[in-house]
Amino acid sequence: MSETEETKHNKLRLAYHLTFDNDHGREVLEELAEYTRADEAEFCADARKDAYMQGRRSALLHIRKLLKE
């Protein structure tokens, strides 16, 4: 990762922490986890619906990943 990319990543990581690392942010993350079913491994026989559900889930997993850094 170049210095510019690293700086951008660090700024973004800080923004995620400022947004979600507080009582209101945690409340929003809990609701998003329920809405996206992020903690459930689901499969749908309809490939389009399955892709939609996995994409929705991956967004919350990305947020969680940045908050763990």
C-alpha atoms as a printed R data frame, in Angstrom:
   type eleno elety resid chain resno       x       y      z
1  ATOM     1    CA   MET     A     1   0.000   0.000  0.000
2  ATOM     2    CA   SER     A     2   1.474   3.361 -0.999
3  ATOM     3    CA   GLU     A     3   1.754   6.191  1.496
4  ATOM     4    CA   THR     A     4  -1.159   8.010 -0.131
5  ATOM     5    CA   GLU     A     5  -3.325   4.889  0.000
6  ATOM     6    CA   GLU     A     6  -2.288   4.266  3.597
7  ATOM     7    CA   THR     A     7  -3.116   7.854  4.575
8  ATOM     8    CA   LYS     A     8  -6.510   7.604  2.879
9  ATOM     9    CA   HIS     A     9  -7.177   4.267  4.594
10 ATOM    10    CA   ASN     A    10  -6.218   5.679  8.002
11 ATOM    11    CA   LYS     A    11  -8.506   8.682  7.527
12 ATOM    12    CA   LEU     A    12 -11.350   6.420  6.487
13 ATOM    13    CA   ARG     A    13 -10.738   4.089  9.424
14 ATOM    14    CA   LEU     A    14 -10.816   7.074 11.791
15 ATOM    15    CA   ALA     A    15 -14.081   8.270 10.229
16 ATOM    16    CA   TYR     A    16 -15.652   4.844 10.775
17 ATOM    17    CA   HIS     A    17 -14.520   4.845 14.410
18 ATOM    18    CA   LEU     A    18 -15.869   8.338 15.006
19 ATOM    19    CA   THR     A    19 -19.166   7.369 13.414
20 ATOM    20    CA   PHE     A    20 -19.754   3.955 14.931
21 ATOM    21    CA   ASP     A    21 -17.609   3.684 18.081
22 ATOM    22    CA   ASN     A    22 -20.156   5.296 20.397
23 ATOM    23    CA   ASP     A    23 -23.558   4.422 21.842
24 ATOM    24    CA   HIS     A    24 -25.572   5.704 18.863
25 ATOM    25    CA   GLY     A    25 -23.234   4.103 16.354
26 ATOM    26    CA   ARG     A    26 -23.390   0.747 18.101
27 ATOM    27    CA   GLU     A    27 -27.181   0.973 18.116
28 ATOM    28    CA   VAL     A    28 -27.152   1.599 14.359
29 ATOM    29    CA   LEU     A    29 -24.749  -1.317 13.814
30 ATOM    30    CA   GLU     A    30 -27.031  -3.638 15.792
31 ATOM    31    CA   GLU     A    31 -29.991  -2.639 13.626
32 ATOM    32    CA   LEU     A    32 -27.935  -3.040 10.448
33 ATOM    33    CA   ALA     A    33 -26.831  -6.502 11.591
34 ATOM    34    CA   GLU     A    34 -30.472  -7.521 11.964
35 ATOM    35    CA   TYR     A    35 -31.511  -5.919  8.673
36 ATOM    36    CA   THR     A    36 -28.643  -7.404  6.659
37 ATOM    37    CA   ARG     A    37 -28.697 -10.710  8.527
38 ATOM    38    CA   ALA     A    38 -24.927 -10.346  8.745
39 ATOM    39    CA   ASP     A    39 -24.570 -13.047 11.373
40 ATOM    40    CA   GLU     A    40 -26.530 -15.628  9.411
41 ATOM    41    CA   ALA     A    41 -25.129 -17.644  6.548
42 ATOM    42    CA   GLU     A    42 -28.070 -17.761  4.180
43 ATOM    43    CA   PHE     A    43 -28.450 -19.277  0.772
44 ATOM    44    CA   CYS     A    44 -31.195 -18.588 -1.698
45 ATOM    45    CA   ALA     A    45 -31.809 -20.761 -4.753
46 ATOM    46    CA   ASP     A    46 -32.576 -17.620 -6.778
47 ATOM    47    CA   ALA     A    47 -29.092 -16.498 -7.864
48 ATOM    48    CA   ARG     A    48 -30.052 -12.827 -8.159
49 ATOM    49    CA   LYS     A    49 -31.658 -12.700 -4.744
50 ATOM    50    CA   ASP     A    50 -28.703 -14.590 -3.248
51 ATOM    51    CA   ALA     A    51 -26.244 -12.095 -4.767
52 ATOM    52    CA   TYR     A    52 -28.331  -9.202 -3.436
53 ATOM    53    CA   MET     A    53 -28.428 -10.674  0.059
54 ATOM    54    CA   GLN     A    54 -24.693 -11.400  0.068
55 ATOM    55    CA   GLY     A    55 -23.909  -7.876 -1.128
56 ATOM    56    CA   ARG     A    56 -26.041  -6.374  1.601
57 ATOM    57    CA   ARG     A    57 -24.303  -8.565  4.189
58 ATOM    58    CA   SER     A    58 -20.814  -7.746  2.896
59 ATOM    59    CA   ALA     A    59 -21.335  -4.016  3.462
60 ATOM    60    CA   LEU     A    60 -21.791  -4.512  7.200
61 ATOM    61    CA   LEU     A    61 -18.906  -6.974  7.357
62 ATOM    62    CA   HIS     A    62 -16.705  -4.296  5.765
63 ATOM    63    CA   ILE     A    63 -17.719  -1.784  8.453
64 ATOM    64    CA   ARG     A    64 -16.967  -4.318 11.176
65 ATOM    65    CA   LYS     A    65 -13.564  -5.068  9.650
66 ATOM    66    CA   LEU     A    66 -12.574  -1.395  9.653
67 ATOM    67    CA   LEU     A    67 -13.726  -1.004 13.253
68 ATOM    68    CA   LYS     A    68 -11.485  -3.898 14.333
69 ATOM    69    CA   GLU     A    69  -8.376  -2.226 12.908
